C-alpha cells in the first residue's frame, strides 16, 4: 500500500522541486574539527577493541551493548578537557528508513514533536545508555553517520531538555527525523549536518510521501553544509527544499549501492577542505 501511494505521487515531484539558496555561514566552517567528528562516526562501525585502541590514550571509552538490529554507541570521555563524545551507530539497513516511516506521535513527554519511529526508538536506546554516564558540567559532543546520525540528532534534543551542557553536534549523511513542528521547536539546536552533494540519503524520507503522512512532510533541523568536489562547499542556514528528486531511489531502497553515502567518502571530502574557509 505504501509503495503504491508513493509511486502515485511521483508525478508532481519534478514540478515541486525547488533549488535551495546557499548563504554565508555565521562563522567559518571548521573542517579540521568536522574531521574529528567524522572519524569517530566511522570508528563506531568497528569492534570495541579497535575503537578503544584508536581512541586517544588519555580518554576513557564506555560501550553500549549492540542491539539485535545493529544499533550501537560509545562514549569517549576526556577527563582533562571535561568533554564527552557520544557516538551513535544506527542500523546499517537503509530499508529501515522506509519500514519505520510513520511518525511516532508520543516519543517522549519532553519533546512533544512527531518523530520518525525507527530513529526515535534508536535514539531512546542510546539515550538510556548515555545519560547515566554523563558528568555534570562536562561538554557533550554528539555525532553519527547515516541512520546513526538521525538518531544522534534526536539524542541531542533529549539532552537539551535535560539541561546538558551541549557542545557542537555534527552528523554525516543524516536522513530527516521530524516535521515543521520539530524544526520550529529545535531550530536553535547546536546541530550542523554535512551532506555529500550526490548523496541521496539525506533527502529521505522524500517530500513526495507527504500526502500520506498526517503530520505533514519530513523536514531537516538545523543548517546544512553540502560537500562538493575539492575545497568547494555550500552552506544553507535553513534547508527545506530538495536538491534533486529521490523518489526512484526511495522506491528501490536497500537494493542499490550508494558510494557517496559511505563515511569514508565523507571523510575524504572533509579532509580535502581542511584549508577551506
Protein Blocks (a to p, Z undefined) as FASTA:
>chain_A
ZZmmmmmmmmmmmmmpccddddddfbdcdfklmmmmmmmmmmmmmcfklmmmmpcfkbcc
ddddddfkopacdddddfklopacddddddfblklmmmmmpccfblbfklopacdfklmm
mmmmmmmmmmmmpcghiacddddehjlmmmmmmmmmmmmmnopacdddddehiacfbdfk
lmmmmmmpccdddddfklmklmpccfklmmmpmnbpaddedjdddddehjbccddfbdcb
dfbdcklmmmmgoiaccfklpmklmmmmmmmmmmgZZ
